[in-house]
Each structure stands twice: as structure tokens, then as C-alpha cells.
Amino acid sequence: MTRRGGSLGWFFEEETIWAAAGVLRRWIERYGVPQALYTDWKNVYVRPPNAGERMRGEPAVTQFGRMCAKLGIGIIAARSPQAKGRVERAHGTHQDRLVKKLRLTGIANYQQANAYLDEHYLTEHNRRYARPAAEAADYHRRRPTARQLDAVFWLEEERVVSEDWVVRYHNRLLQLERQGRHWTPAKSRVLVRENEAGEVAIHDRDQRLVFRELKPSTAPPSPILRRTLPPASHHPWRQGFQQRNSPTFFEAG
């Protein structure tokens, strides 16, 4: 991330939602909450609406976009080659200069690279190349507490509760416990949330639901609709009906 006063970055294996959220959180902890982010069109940040969203007239929101919305941050996607170049220009400088410096210092893993980035490279880069803003006013909003940020950075997906009160989530079976005497969740929609550490929570409106994860051997069997097909012409049952005096027919009966 870059602003007039300097840059902030962090190394990750891939440009994933958690990578983007990690850099954004570091920025917020250092400077406060920005009013908007200027990004490219990677699916991590923005995406086109799907067919259902187009029919309902709903905007397309990524997981990262939803996190930003909770913080009151707008996303401005680069819509022209010139704007795209503006986003990537600083990246090109770092990809050239920083990679050479890492090679010269013998750094070969993410932990060492991030320590060097934070303690040496960005400090020197910002000292040499940062320019004062045209206006002294800082439009960042106040920093949320660590607890407030923890509540924001979760992945969220809607799921339908099955008849046996099981929520299926990424090949996992989450068995809901009874929450109250008259509580009947079957066929209702719940919100499944997962944080970067892998902790999973299930919410029904503002209520956090109690659940336990089922192992495959303890999972209740799902009802399967079986289509009844007539037996083939060579099947013994069909032969039995065709040959009423066959011993096989009487033994089977």
C-alpha cells in the first residue's frame, strides 16, 4: 500500500484475501482507517456480479470488499491503462530494487524478508522518496481497537441448515446443538464465519450458535433420492417373470 507520505508492504506466498487483509490491518494499526483504497481488478478486491446478483440488482462484493465495508472503506478500482499503471508503478520499483537487495543480503525465506522489509528497506525508501502532501490534514479515521479489528477480519458464507441440524461447510459437517426449547433451525439460513487462524463460528442473526464437528463415521446419513429403474432383459427377476415354472423364481419368492 502506498500514500503520499510513504509505502507499506508485507510478503506473502500468494495474493489472497488474507494477504490483502493482513497488509490493510498493518496500515490501519499504523495510520488509522483510510477512506478508500485504490486497487486493480484482481478478484481479491473486486469482481463482476454473477447471474443471480444481476437479476436481483445487487452489487458484487468480495470477502475483502465486505471487510472494507464494515470499516467504512470504499474501493476504487483502476478502470483505465493509465490508472492501472499508476497502481503498478510503485510495485515495479520494489520488484526491481527490493529483490536485488534481498539477494545481496542472502535472505531466502518470508520471515527474514518481512523483517528486512519492515526494519530497513521501507524506512530507507520512504525517507528518500516520500513527498509531503499538498495539504497537512490527515483524513484517516481513528484506529479501532485490536478487538474491533479481530471482529472484522472474518470470511463469511451463508449456509442452509439440514433437517438433522447439520451445517455443511467446505467438506466439514457442523452439528448444531439445541439452543432453546422451541428452537427449530431446520431449513433456516445461518452465517458461517471463519478467521485467518481457522476458527469457525456460526451465527443466526446476532446469536452465536453452539455446535460440534462431526467425524465422517458419526455423521448422520443424508437422505438420497433413488430412482427406480426396471431390471434389464437378462436380469434373473425378469427371466423369472417370463418363465413362471423356473425353480429360481419360486426360491426367490
C-alpha positions, 0 to 999 in steps of 0.5 A: 500500500502506498500514500503520499507520505510513504509505502507499506508492504508485507510478503506473502506466498500468494495474493489472497484475501488474507494477504490483502487483509493482513497488509490493510490491518498493518496500515490501519494499526499504523495510520488509522482507517483510510477512506478508500483504497485504490486497487486493480481488478484482481478478484481479491478486491473486486469482481463482476456480479454473477447471474443471480446478483444481476437479476436481483440488482445487487452489487458484487462484493468480495470477502475483502470488499465486505471487510472494507465495508464494515470499516467504512472503506470504499474501493476504487478500482483502476478502470483505465491503462493509465490508472492501472499503471499508476497502481503498478508503478510503485510495485515495479520499483520494489520488484526491481530494487527490493529483490536485488537487495534481498539477494545481496543480503542472502535472505531466502525465506518470508520471515527474514524478508518481512523483517528486512522489509519492515526494519530497513528497506521501507524506512530507507525508501520512504525517507528518500522518496516520500513527498509531503502532501499538498495539504497537512490534514490527515483524513484517516479515521481513528484506529479501532481497537485490536478487538474491533479489528479481530471482529472484522477480519472474518470470511463469511458464507451463508449456509442452509441448515439440514433437517438433522441440524447439520451445517455443511461447510467446505467438506466439514459437517457442523452439528448444531446443538439445541439452543432453546426449547422451541428452537427449530433451525431446520431449513433456516439460513445461518452465517458461517464465519471463519478467521485467518487462524481457522476458527469457525463460528456460526451465527443466526442473526446476532446469536452465536450458535453452539455446535460440534464437528462431526467425524465422517463415521458419526455423521448422520446419513443424508437422505438420497433420492433413488430412482427406480429403474426396471431390471434389464432383459437378462436380469434373473427377476425378469427371466423369472417373470417370463418363465413362471415354472423356473425353480429360481423364481419360486426360491426367490419368492 
